[in-house]
Amino acid sequence: MKNDRRHFLKAAGVATIGLAATATAAEAGIADSALELVFGPKGAAPYADAKTATRWGMVVDTRKLNAESMEKLIEACNHAHNIPKLPLRKPHDKFNKDEIKWIWEEEFENAFPGQMNEKLPPKITQNEVLVLCNQCASPACVRVCPTKATFQRADGIVMMDFHRCIGCRFCMAACPYGSRSFNFKDPRKDGAIAETNPEFPTRMKGVVEKCNFCAERLAKGLDPACVEACEHGEMVFGDLNDPESEINKVLRNNYTIQRKPEAGTKPQVYYIV
């Protein structure tokens, strides 16, 4: 009798472990499937004309930007990625502290604190600039993420896996650029997404998100949404490791600066001022 009971408990334990493993595998499969809807099968380019590079980078020409053009580029990004517009908490507030930002306007002094000096011309210091994730070559956010929800692709793009994110916000603390946003509210319920883009997943409450250089568009052979919305070459996107790429021609012919290079993260976004 005791042997029969012992055998039963042993069998039940093995079955439970098996069911748990199956459930875990199923959950992983669901997560992988959701990611593949956007980025294609792992290890393969989903489209023959996908844009590829060994090191993606961007140049932002601040001389060509104004309030109207910056707003247009921001709106293009917001629409492409279902970024919610949260209402202000109080009428006199300038912004909502829960705001989700992938690309946004920032004062020059805040964007480039190490570049400030009293003799800089006002046309540089008094204008706002567009800032975004710098897709660093040595990203601090990737090093501190405990679940690998934030990871770096072979082409340098720092990605976010919303399914793996546990909302610890270690990556936000590590990022020296403030380029990550946390969903304190459910963007599907509390955020006003005017026109939902069915080709990019909406997020849930409690996860971090940020610019991904429009990896989902690159997979289809398209430029990032902000770059596509440019009318006068305000942003240039390309392969930093290709000496003949347009971005390298721009970099060779213009003096550029970067955001907080002293942080040691090796940002891959350059600014012409």
N, C-alpha and C positions, 0 to 999 in steps of 0.2 A: 504493500500500500504506500509506504513511504517512498519507495523507489518510483512508483507510478506518479506520485505527486511531484517528486523532484524532476522527473522527466517532463511532466507537463509544464512546470514553471520554466524549465530550461528552454523548451520549445516556444513557449509564449514570449520569453525574453528575446529570443532570436527573431521571432516574427515581428515584435515591436520595433526592434532595431531596423529590420528590413523595411517596414512601413515608413519609419522616420526617414531612412535614407532615400526611399522612393519619393516621399513628399518633398524632401530637400532638393532632389534632382529635378522634380517637377517644377518647383518654384524657380530654380535656376534656369530651367528651360523657358519658363514664362518670361523671366527677365531678359534672357538672351534674345528671345523672339521679339520682345518690345524694342530692344536696341537695334536688332537687325532690320526692323521696319524703317528705321531712320538711316542707319549707317551701313546696312548691308551685312552679309555673312562675315563672320570673323575670318581674318586672314585673306580676304578676297575683295577685289573691287567689284561692287555690284553693277557698275555700268562701264561699258567699254571706253567711253569718252571721259571717264573720271579724271579730274585734275589731280596731278601728283607732284610731289616735290621731295627733296631730301631734307629741306629745312625751310618751312614757311615763315615769312616775315611781312611786315607792313611799314609803309612810310605814310605819315600824316603831314600834309603840307598846310600848316596853320595860316600861311599867307593867303590862301585861297578860300578860307573858311569865314563865314559870317553867321549871325544868329539864325537866319533863314535856312541856310544850307545845312547847318549842324542839326537843326530840328528835323529836317527832311531825312538825314542819314539815321538819326535816332529812331524815327518812326518806322523806317524800313526794317531796322533790326527788331524793334518791338513787335511788328506784325509777323515777321518771319518766325519768331520764337515764342509767340503767345505770351509775351511779357505783360503782366497785368498793370493797369493804372489804378493805384490805390488812392482814395479820396484823402484830402488833407484832414487832419484831426481837428484843427482849429482854423477859422477863416484867415487869420493873419500869418499862419505858418507858410514858410517858403517851400517846404517839402515834407513828405511823410517819412518818418524814420524807418518805416517798414518797406520803403521803396525798393523795388527790384531793378537793378541796373546792370545792363550788359555793356552799353556804351553811353556815355553821358558827358555833359559840359562841366568843366572844372576851371576855376581861376588859375592863371599861370603860376602864381605864387604857391598854390597848394599842389599843383601838378609837378612843378620843378623847384622845390625848395632849395636845392643845392645850386641852382643856376642864378639865383637872385643876387643883384647888386644895385646900388643906388643910381648907377649911370645907364642902366638899361633903358632904351627908348620906350615911352608910354605906349606906342602902338603894339608893342610886344606884351608888356606887363599888364595892360588894362583890358586886354581881350581874353575871353575864355577860350579854352582849347578842348578838343575831344579826347577823352581817355577811355581805355578799355583794358581788358586783360592783356598783359604784355607777352603771354605765351613764352615765358622765360626758358632759356636753354638749361638752366639749373633751378627748377622751380621748388621753392621752399614748401609750397602747399602739398606737393606730391610726397615729399619726405615725411610729413607729419600725419598724413591720413592713415588711420588705423585699419580701415577696411578696403583700401585701394579703390575707393569710390572716385577719387581724383587720381588720374594716371596720365602718363605722357606717351603719345604715339611715337613711332619711329620717325615721323616727319616733323616732330617737335611740338605738335598741337597738344595742349594740356586739356584733357577731357573731363567730363563729369558723368558718372554713372548714377542716375537718380535712384536706382533700385538698391544700390549698395550703401548710399549715404545714410548715416544714422543720426545726423544732425549734431554732431559733437562740436562743430565749428572750429576745430583745430586749424583747418586750412585758412579760415578767415583771419585767425590770430597770426598765422605765419606769413600771410601775404602782405608785403610792405606797400602795396598800391591801393588797397581797399577795393579790389576788383571783384569781390565775391559778395553775393547777397543771400540772405537767409529768409526762407518763407515762414515768417511768424504766423501768418494766416494762410488759410487754404486759398490759393489763387484761383481755384476752380469755382469757389463760392463767394469769397470776399473780394476778389479782384475783378475789375471790369475789363474783360478781354473783348474788345469791340468786334473784331473779326477773327475768329479762331482759324488758325492755319492747321488743317487736318494732317499735314505732312510732318508736323513736329509735335511731340508729346507735351501735354500740359503736365505741370508738376503737382506735387502734393505738399501739404503742410509739413514743415519740419525737415526740409532738405535744402541744401546749398546749390546755387546755380551761378553761372557766369558765361562770358563770351567763349565760344569754342571755334572761332574763325570760320563759322558756318561749315563745319565738317560735313554736315548732311547735304549741303549744296555742292561742295567740292566733289562729293561722291557722284553727283549727277552731271559734272562738267560745268558747273556754274560758279561764278565769283561770289564772295561773301555779299550778303544783302546790302551792307553799307557801301561797299565798293561799287556794286552795280548801280546804286542810286546816285553816285557821283556824276556831275555833269561837266566839271572842269578839272578833273584829275586831282581832286582834293585828297584822295587816298590811293596809294599804289600797293598792290599785293603781288607777291611772287616768291620764287625760290631764291633764298639768300645764298645758296651754294652753287648756283648757276651764274657764272661770271657774265653771261650774255643776256640774262633776264632783265626785263624792264626795271625791276626794283633796284638791281645793282647799278644800272646806268644812272638812275636818279640819285643813288647814294654817292656815286663817284663824282657827280657834278654839283652836289649841294652839301653845305655844311649842316649836319644834323646833331641833335642832342637826344638823350634818352631819359626816362624817368628813373631817378634814384639808382644810377649804376653802382653807387657805393654799397648797395645792399648785397652785391655779389650774385644776383640771380640771373644775370646776363639777359636782359630783356630783348625781345626780338621785334619791338615796335620802335621806330625812329621818327623824330619830329623835325621838320624844317621850320625854322622860325625867322 
